[in-house]
Amino acid sequence: MKKNTIVMIAAGLLMLCTTACNNNTKENPNATAPVVSENGLKIAYIDTDTLLAKYQYAIDMQKEMEAYTEKQRSYGQQQVDAFQRDYNNYLQNGSTMTLTQQQQKEAELKTRAEKMQTLEQELMAKIAEKQNAETLKIMNAIYAFVREYNEANQKFDVILTKQATLYMNSGMDITNEIVEGLNAEYKKVKSKE
């Protein structure tokens, strides 16, 4: 009964389940010994806040996203500024235009004004789309690494994330091992670029 309860709780949490993997490149002779529950389950956890704060790929990706967001914001502001200049120019010089030119300019400004209303939403959607794609890449890299690392080392039955739990025995924390391995792997990838 206790074993089923532990499994049900683990399923309710965001967890990383181990899968079979024959790649032993993730072996770590200094790996933490697994904590075994009274029912024989080997359980560990990863503090994802710490992992993301120390994982260089996540740090680099955050910087890239900040730059991308700033670029999109700057582009949007440039478009608004250009529209405002054109509109002000029309207000000052519209009287020198023919009626046909005025109507054409007003139609153009109206179309641009409508685009300005949706521009911010479009830019925010682009930012969110890129953020989701980059987050997925990071999470996939972490999940794949943890699966391989676990198979090569401890072979835990369940690896949880700490965020959904009020207390966990610190002996179950494998965060630093995972961060070290992820950063070593990322360093290899970056050196090939």
C-alpha positions as CSV (number, residue, x, y, z in Angstrom):
1,M,0.0,0.0,0.0
2,K,2.8,2.5,0.9
3,K,4.6,1.7,-2.3
4,N,1.4,2.5,-4.3
5,T,1.0,5.8,-2.4
6,I,4.5,6.8,-3.1
7,V,4.1,6.0,-6.8
8,M,0.8,7.9,-7.0
9,I,2.4,11.0,-5.3
10,A,5.3,10.8,-7.7
11,A,3.0,10.6,-10.7
12,G,1.2,13.7,-9.5
13,L,4.4,15.7,-9.4
14,L,6.5,16.8,-12.3
15,M,8.9,13.9,-12.5
16,L,11.6,12.5,-14.6
17,C,11.1,8.8,-15.1
18,T,14.1,6.7,-16.1
19,T,14.2,4.9,-19.4
20,A,16.5,2.3,-20.8
21,C,19.6,3.8,-22.5
22,N,22.8,2.0,-23.5
23,N,24.9,5.2,-23.6
24,N,27.3,5.1,-20.7
25,T,29.1,8.4,-21.5
26,K,27.4,9.9,-18.5
27,E,29.1,7.7,-15.9
28,N,30.2,9.6,-12.8
29,P,32.4,7.7,-10.3
30,N,31.4,10.4,-7.6
31,A,27.7,9.9,-8.1
32,T,25.5,10.2,-5.0
33,A,24.5,6.8,-3.6
34,P,20.7,6.3,-4.1
35,V,18.4,6.8,-1.2
36,V,16.2,3.7,-0.9
37,S,12.8,4.0,0.7
38,E,11.5,1.3,3.1
39,N,9.6,-0.2,0.2
40,G,12.7,-0.5,-2.0
41,L,12.1,2.4,-4.3
42,K,15.3,4.4,-5.1
43,I,14.2,8.1,-5.1
44,A,16.1,11.3,-5.9
45,Y,15.2,14.9,-6.7
46,I,16.5,17.8,-8.7
47,D,16.1,21.4,-7.6
48,T,15.1,22.9,-11.0
49,D,15.6,26.5,-9.8
50,T,19.2,25.7,-8.9
51,L,19.7,23.7,-12.1
52,L,18.4,26.4,-14.3
53,A,20.4,29.1,-12.5
54,K,23.6,27.1,-12.9
55,Y,23.1,25.3,-16.3
56,Q,25.2,27.4,-18.8
57,Y,22.9,26.5,-21.7
58,A,19.9,27.9,-19.8
59,I,21.9,31.0,-18.8
60,D,23.0,31.6,-22.4
61,M,19.5,31.0,-23.7
62,Q,18.1,33.5,-21.2
63,K,20.6,36.1,-22.4
64,E,19.6,35.4,-26.0
65,M,15.9,35.7,-25.2
66,E,16.5,39.0,-23.5
67,A,18.4,40.3,-26.6
68,Y,15.6,38.9,-28.9
69,T,12.9,40.6,-26.8
70,E,14.8,43.9,-26.8
71,K,15.2,43.6,-30.6
72,Q,11.5,43.0,-31.0
73,R,10.6,45.9,-28.6
74,S,13.0,48.2,-30.4
75,Y,11.5,47.2,-33.8
76,G,8.0,47.9,-32.5
77,Q,9.1,51.3,-31.1
78,Q,10.7,52.2,-34.4
79,Q,7.5,51.5,-36.3
80,V,5.5,53.6,-33.8
81,D,8.0,56.4,-34.0
82,A,8.0,56.3,-37.8
83,F,4.2,56.4,-37.9
84,Q,4.1,59.3,-35.5
85,R,6.6,61.3,-37.5
86,D,4.6,60.6,-40.7
87,Y,1.3,61.5,-39.1
88,N,2.8,64.8,-37.6
89,N,4.3,65.6,-40.9
90,Y,0.9,65.1,-42.6
91,L,-0.8,67.4,-40.0
92,Q,1.8,70.1,-40.7
93,N,2.0,69.8,-44.4
94,G,-1.3,68.3,-45.5
95,S,-2.6,71.7,-46.6
96,T,0.0,71.8,-49.3
97,M,-1.2,68.6,-50.9
98,T,-3.9,68.2,-53.5
99,L,-7.2,66.7,-52.3
100,T,-6.3,63.4,-54.0
101,Q,-2.9,63.3,-52.3
102,Q,-4.6,64.1,-48.9
103,Q,-7.0,61.2,-49.4
104,Q,-4.2,58.8,-50.4
105,K,-2.1,59.9,-47.4
106,E,-5.1,59.6,-45.0
107,A,-5.9,56.1,-46.3
108,E,-2.2,55.1,-45.9
109,L,-2.1,56.5,-42.4
110,K,-5.3,54.7,-41.5
111,T,-4.0,51.4,-42.7
112,R,-0.7,51.9,-40.8
113,A,-2.6,52.9,-37.6
114,E,-4.6,49.7,-37.8
115,K,-1.3,47.8,-38.2
116,M,0.1,49.6,-35.1
117,Q,-2.8,48.3,-33.1
118,T,-1.9,44.7,-33.8
119,L,1.9,45.1,-34.0
120,E,2.4,44.8,-30.3
121,Q,0.3,41.6,-30.1
122,E,2.2,40.1,-33.1
123,L,5.6,40.9,-31.5
124,M,4.5,39.5,-28.1
125,A,3.3,36.3,-29.9
126,K,6.7,36.0,-31.7
127,I,8.5,36.4,-28.4
128,A,6.3,33.8,-26.7
129,E,6.7,31.4,-29.5
130,K,10.5,31.7,-29.4
131,Q,10.5,31.4,-25.6
132,N,8.4,28.2,-25.8
133,A,10.7,26.7,-28.4
134,E,13.8,27.5,-26.5
135,T,12.3,26.3,-23.2
136,L,11.4,23.0,-24.9
137,K,15.0,22.6,-26.2
138,I,16.4,23.1,-22.7
139,M,13.9,20.8,-21.1
140,N,14.5,18.1,-23.7
141,A,18.3,18.4,-23.2
142,I,17.8,18.1,-19.4
143,Y,15.4,15.1,-19.7
144,A,17.7,13.3,-22.1
145,F,20.7,13.9,-20.0
146,V,19.0,12.8,-16.8
147,R,17.8,9.6,-18.4
148,E,21.3,8.7,-19.7
149,Y,23.0,9.8,-16.5
150,N,20.6,7.7,-14.4
151,E,21.0,4.6,-16.5
152,A,24.8,4.9,-16.3
153,N,25.0,5.6,-12.5
154,Q,22.4,5.3,-9.8
155,K,19.4,3.8,-11.7
156,F,16.8,5.5,-9.5
157,D,13.3,4.4,-9.9
158,V,11.9,7.9,-9.6
159,I,13.6,11.4,-10.0
160,L,11.4,14.2,-8.8
161,T,11.6,18.0,-8.9
162,K,11.8,19.8,-5.6
163,Q,9.4,22.6,-6.4
164,A,6.1,20.7,-5.5
165,T,7.3,19.4,-2.2
166,L,7.6,21.1,1.2
167,Y,10.4,18.9,2.4
168,M,12.9,16.5,1.0
169,N,15.9,14.8,2.6
170,S,18.9,16.6,1.2
171,G,20.6,13.2,0.8
172,M,18.2,12.7,-2.1
173,D,19.4,15.8,-4.0
174,I,21.3,15.1,-7.2
175,T,21.1,18.6,-8.6
176,N,24.8,19.4,-8.4
177,E,25.8,16.2,-10.2
178,I,23.3,16.9,-12.9
179,V,24.4,20.5,-13.3
180,E,28.1,19.4,-13.6
181,G,27.2,16.8,-16.2
182,L,25.0,19.1,-18.2
183,N,27.6,21.9,-18.2
184,A,30.3,19.5,-19.3
185,E,28.1,18.2,-22.1
186,Y,27.2,21.8,-23.2
187,K,30.9,22.8,-23.1
188,K,31.6,20.0,-25.6
189,V,28.8,21.1,-27.9
190,K,29.9,24.7,-27.8
191,S,33.5,23.8,-28.5
192,K,32.4,22.1,-31.8
193,E,30.6,25.3,-33.0
